């Protein structure tokens, strides 16, 4: 199950605890990390394919599907994935899975208060005792890159979210590799149903999981089956 807070009476307390933990961990753990953000030269992120969001910095993610539409949301995930892995993964972990040196941003809830914390850190960075622990990415990468990265992070699957489906996904992968698919539409629907069952760490409604990507890629055209199988192979290896 995802690590989200279901009791509304406890939201404020747990939200404060999360933000405090994130700030404390970032200040303490990253300070001792061998690879600090301060040692990284920010890499540009091409956001031309995303809609403009204005000059004034927003406090809520404008690229969520319910606001911007599925096409923009998917493009934001794609661009955010590249931007994150070029600029953030060194400290926050590949796929946003933190190794403990910096906060695990997957659990920063996909709500306005999580957005506010994220965009403030992204825009202003963090300095401790005159030493830059995280550079200010705001002017260097811009607001569109910030929200694309945020969209990517909040759609990451929760830990263990695919565990109950691993055996079946491997079976589907093997059938696709062998070209042994009698009902491709049924397989695509099954992948979509599995994807719908995968929870995010942030509470966002849809996880950009390997099942989600496989379902989007597969059609009844056998030419798509090998690529879908390759997506499953890579994604399942990363999830193990």
N, C-alpha and C positions, 0 to 999 in steps of 0.2 A: 504494500500500500504506500501511497505517497506520503511524505512527511508534511502534512498540512494541518491547519488548526481548525477543527470543526466546531468547537464550542465558542459561540460569539462572546460569551462572558469572559473568556480567557484571551481573546485576540489581542487586546491592547498590551497585556502583560507579556505575552509571548512575542509579540512584534517588537516591543522594546528590548526584550532579551536577545532576539535575533540581531537587531541592529547594533546593540552593544557588543555582542560577540563578534560580529563581522568587523567592527571598527577595532576592537581589541586585538583580534587575531591578525588583522592586517598590519597593525602597528608593531606587534611583538614578533610574530612569526616571520613575516616578510623581512623584517630588519635583520634576521639571522640567516636568511636564505642565501645560498651561494649565487643564485641568479636573481637579482633584484630588478624590478621594473625600471629603476633608475639607470640601469646599465643598458637598457634596450632603446634603440632608435626607432620611434614609431614609424610603421610602414603605411603608406597611403592606402585608402580604401576607395575603390571606384563605386560611387553611389549614383551614377548618372541614370540608372534604370529605375530609381525610386522617386516617388513624388516629392516635391519640395515641401518643407514644413515651416518655412518662414525663418526670419532672423532671430526672433526671441526664443530662448530655450524653453521647451515645453516641460511639463512635469508629469506627463502621462504618455505612454508609448502610442504613437499614432499609426503604427504599422500592424497592429493586431487585426486579424481577419474580420472581426465584427465591426471594426471601424473602417478599414481600408479595402476590404475585399480579399478573397482568397489568393488572387493572382499577385497582388502587392505583398501579401503576407509571405507567400512562398519565395518571392524574389528577395525579401528582406532576410529570410532565413539563409538563403544561398549566399548573399553578400555578407551577412553577419558571421556566417561560418568562416569565410575566408578572413574577414577582419579580425575575428577573435583569435584564430589560430596563428595569425601573423603577429598580433600585438599583445595578446593576453595569455595564451596557453603556457607560456614559459613559466608563469607563476601560478596561474589558476587551473592549469592542467588541460591536456588534450581532451576535447569534447566537453570541456568545462567540469571535468571530474577532478576535483582538487586532491592533491597528494598530501595536504595538510600544511603547506607553506603559506597558503593564502585562503581566504574564505571560499567555500564551495557555493558559487553563485547560482547554482541550479535551485537552491532552496530560498532564494530571495523571491518572495511571493509576487505573482503576476498581478499586482494591484498598484494603485497610484502611489502608496507609501513606499513600496519596493522600487518603483520607477524613480521616485524622488531621490532615494539614497543612491541608486545606481548612477543617475545622470549627474548628481553633484560630484561623486567621486570621479566619474569619467571626465567631467568638464574641468575640475579644479585640481585633481590629483591629490597626493598626500605627501606632506613633508614632516619629518620628525627630527628635532634637534638640528635643523638646518640641512638635513640630508634628504634628498628626494627618494622616497620609497616607491612612489608611483608617479609618473609624469602626468602633467595636465594634458590630456588628449583633446580637450575641447577645441582649441584654436587650430591644432594640428590636423585633426581628422574630421571635425565638424559634427553637427547635430545629426545629420542623416546616418552617418556611420555609427554614432552612438546608439541610435534606436534600432538599427539593423543588428548590431551586436547583441543588444538587449533582447530582441526578438529571437535570435538564435539561442541564447542562454536559457530563456524561459521555456523553450520547447524541448529541452533535453529530457530524456526519460529518467525516471527515478531509478535509484539503485535496485536491481533485481526485478525491474518491471517486466522483463521478458522471460523470466525464469520458467513460468508455467507454460510457455509457448515454444521453448527451445527445441524440444523433440519434434514437434510438428513442423516448425520452420525448417529444420534440417531435412526432414522428409520431403517437403515441398521443393527445397533447393535441389535435392538429389534427382527428383523427378524432372525438374526443369533442365538440369544438365543432361539427362538421358533423353530428353525430348519426349518423355512418356507422360503426356498430359492429355487426357481424354476430354476434359471439360475446363478449358482455360478460363472461361468466364466465371465458373464456380470457384476456381483457385484464386482468381483476382478478388472475388467477393470475400473469400475466406481470409485472405491477407488483410483486406480492409477491415473485417470484423476483429481480427487480432489487433490491428493498429488502434482501433477504437477502444480496446481494453487496456492499452498501455498508458500508464499514468506518468505525468510530469512531476518533477520535484517541486516546481513552483506553484502548482495548482492551475496552470494554464490548461484549457480544455483539450488540446490536441498535442500529442507528443510527436516530434519529428524522429520517429524510430525507424529501424531497418524495415519493419513490416509496413510502415507508412510509405517509405520510399519504394519498396518492392511493389506494393499495390498500385502506386502511381505509374510505375514504369511498365508493368505487365499488361499486355493486350492478348487478343486471340491470335495475333501474328507470331508464329514461332521465332521470327527474327528477334523478338524482344525477350525471349526466354533465357538465353545465355546471359544477357546483361542483368536480368533480374536475379538469376542465380549468383552472379558475381557480387551483386549488391548484398545478397543474403550472406554469402561467404565472408565478406569483409565485415559486415555489420555484426554478425553473430560472433566472429572472432573477437571483436572489440568488446562485446557484451559479456564474454566469459570471464 
